[in-house]
Amino acid sequence: MPRYFFDVQSRSGLVCADFHGLECRDDAAALSVARHGAGFTSQEDCRRNPRLSEYRFAVADAEHRPLFTVPFSDLEPDSPAPPKRRRGPRMSS
């Protein structure tokens, strides 16, 4: 899978460079990851700290070519995780 990099930028420039990146299926999947905070932040974080709305992800491909930006103010909420199934005791016959 291709690797994408999610640098954090402010209006004045780079805030945090992503040196590790994340593997995503394709550009559309990388866009979805960025829209959901890329494991760095969330829509709820931005609500609690309005200064975060000034930041954005600058997404680049494996060769560090810029692809697109996603403002933190446009982050989407994560879907709730499905409930975990509880394992009961095994029954023998």
C-alpha positions in Angstrom: 0.0 0.0 0.0 1.2 3.5 -0.7 2.4 5.7 2.1 0.9 9.2 2.7 2.3 12.0 5.0 0.0 14.3 7.0 2.0 17.4 8.0 0.2 19.9 10.3 0.3 23.5 9.1 -0.9 26.8 10.5 -1.4 30.0 8.5 2.2 30.9 9.2 3.7 27.6 8.1 4.7 24.1 9.2 3.8 23.1 12.8 4.5 19.4 12.8 6.1 17.3 10.1 4.9 13.8 9.7 8.1 11.7 9.2 6.4 8.3 9.5 3.3 8.6 7.4 0.4 6.2 7.1 -0.3 3.5 4.6 -3.6 4.1 2.7 -5.2 2.2 -0.1 -5.3 5.3 -2.4 -5.7 9.1 -2.5 -9.4 8.8 -1.6 -8.6 6.8 1.5 -5.8 9.3 2.5 -8.4 12.1 2.2 -10.8 10.2 4.4 -8.0 9.6 7.0 -7.2 13.4 6.9 -10.9 14.3 7.3 -11.0 12.1 10.4 -7.9 13.6 12.1 -5.2 11.2 10.9 -4.9 9.8 14.4 -3.6 13.2 15.5 -6.8 15.1 16.4 -10.5 15.0 16.2 -13.6 17.2 15.7 -14.2 17.1 19.4 -10.6 18.3 20.1 -11.2 21.3 17.8 -14.5 22.1 19.6 -12.6 22.1 23.0 -9.7 24.1 21.6 -10.9 26.7 19.0 -7.2 27.6 18.1 -7.0 24.2 16.4 -9.4 25.3 13.8 -6.6 27.5 12.4 -4.6 24.4 11.5 -4.8 22.1 8.5 -3.3 18.8 7.3 -1.1 19.1 4.2 -1.3 15.6 2.7 1.6 14.4 0.5 2.2 11.2 -1.3 5.1 8.8 -0.8 7.5 11.1 -2.8 6.4 14.0 -0.6 4.5 15.6 -3.5 1.6 17.8 -2.1 -1.8 16.4 -2.9 -4.4 18.4 -0.9 -5.1 20.1 2.4 -7.8 19.5 4.9 -8.5 22.3 7.4 -9.1 21.1 11.0 -12.3 23.1 10.9 -13.6 20.6 8.3 -12.8 17.5 10.3 -15.6 14.9 10.3 -16.7 13.0 13.4 -15.5 9.5 13.7 -18.2 6.9 13.4 -18.9 5.1 16.7 -17.0 1.9 17.1 -19.3 -1.2 16.9 -19.9 -2.7 20.3 -17.4 -5.5 21.2 -18.8 -8.9 21.5 -18.4 -10.6 24.8 -17.1 -14.1 24.7 -19.0 -16.4 26.9 -17.8 -19.6 28.4 -17.3 -22.4 25.8 -19.8 -25.1 26.0 -18.7 -28.7 25.3 -21.0 -31.3 24.0 
